Amino acid sequence: MRVTVETLLRTGLRVSEYTSLQADAVVQIGAGPWLHVPVGKLREDRYLPLHPHLVALIDDYRAAHVDPANPLLLPRENGKPADRHAVTRYINKAGAAAGLPHIHPHQLRHTLATSFNRGMSLEAIAAMPGHRSLDMTLRYAKIASSTGAWP
C-alpha cells in the first residue's frame, strides 16, 4: 500500500502507467535515479526524477515481495499486476488511516502538479505529469493559486 501511494504521489503517474511499469523502469541518468515511463496516453516516453527515499521504498518492496523474474516493477504481493480497483483500495486505506474521505487516484496527480516549488517553469511542470499542452498545467496553476500553493 505504501509503495503505491508514495509512487503515485511523488511521480504523478496515471494508474495505467503505474500498473504497467516494467521491472527495469528505474534507471540511472547522470548522478540520479529516474523512472522511465514508456509510451502512455500521449504516445510519448518520459523520464521522471525519483527521490532517493522512493527508490529505497521500491527496492525494499521488490526485495520482500517480488520474484526477480516478474516483468513488472510493482506487482501486487501475489505477483499479479495491480488493477485500478486495487490501486484505489490501497489509496483509500491509507487515506482512511489519515482521516481523509474517499480519494480517487487521479487526485494524487493534482496534488503533485499543485505542489511544485516556486520559480519552476510551466514547461517543466507540464513534463512531470506528461501534459501535452500547457492548458492542462495552467488549470493546476489556477487551482494552486487559489489555494496559495503557487504565487
N, C-alpha and C positions, 0 to 999 in steps of 0.2 A: 504494500500500500504506500509506504513512504517513498520508495524509489519512483513510483508512478506519479505521485503528487508533486514531488520536487522536480522531476524531469519536466513535466508539463509546465509547471510554474516558472522554472528557470530558463526554459527554451522557447515557450510559446508554440510548441508543436500542435498541429491538429491531431485529434485522436487517431485518425487513419495513418498519419505519419508515424506516430509513436508506436502503434501496434505492429507496424511493418519494418521497423528499424532492424537492419541486419547486424549480426554479431561483430562485424568489422567496422561499424559505423563510427566508433570513437577513433579518431586519427590524430597524429601529432603533426602540427603545421608550425614550423618555426619553433618557438620555445613553449608553445602551449597546446593543450588538447582542444580539439574541435569535434563537433558532431556533424557527420556527413548525412544530410537529409536528401535522399535520392528524389528523382523526378516525382513530383507530387501534383497537387491540384493545379498548379500553374505550369506544369510541364517543365520545370527547371530544377536542377540540383541546387542546393545551397549548403553553406557551412556555417555552423553556429559555434561561437566560442563557449567553452564549458568551464565552469568554475571548478577548481580542484576538489572542493567538497562534493560536488555532484559526481565527478569522476570516481572518487573514493566510494561513494554510495553505490554507484553502478557496479564497480569492481567487487564490492562486498556482497551485493545481491547475487551477482553471477557466480561467485565462488561458493556461496551457500546453497543456491537453488537451481543453477542452470548447468545442464550437461554441456561440456565444452563442444560437443558435436552439434548442438542445437544451432540452427542457422539464424535464430533471432537474438537480438541484443537483450531484450527484456520480456521473455515469455512469462506466463503465469508459473507458479511454483510446480505445477504438474507438467510443465514443458510445452504446453499448448499455447498458441497465440492468445493474447488478451483480445477481447472484443470491446466495442463501445459501451456495452452494458456493464461489463466487469470494471472498466475504467471509471465509469460513472459511480458504481458502487464504492470503489476504493476512495474516490474523492469525497463522496458524501459521508463515508465512515470517518474519514479524517476531519471533515467539516463538523460533523456532529460532536466529535470529541472536543472540538474547539468552540462549540456552542453556536455554530453557524447554521442558517437554514439551508435548504436544498441548493446545491451548487451544480451547475452544468459545466462539463469540461471546457467548453469554449470560453467560459468566464475567466479561466486562467490565462488564455491568450490576451484578453482585455487587460487583465492585471499586469502582465508583463509589459504590454505596449504603453500603459499609462505610468509605469514606474521608472522609466529611464532617467538618467541624470540630466541635469540642465546642460545646455550647450551642445547636445548631441544633434547632428543634422537629421532632418526628416528622412533623407535618403537612407542613412544608416539605420534609423529606427524602422523604416519600411522593410529593410532587408531581413531583419530578425524574424518576424512572423511570416515573411515571404509574400508581402503585398506586392502586387504588380504595379499598382498606381499609388500615387501619394494621396489620392482622395480618401481611401480607407484609413490610412495613417492619420490624416487630418481629422477624421471622426474621433479617433482616440485622443488626439491632441485637444479637441474641443471638450471631451469628457474630462480629461486630466485638468484642463484649465478651470473647469467649473468646480473641480474638487480640490484645487490648489496644488496638484501634483506637478504641474508644469507652469512656468511663468507665463 
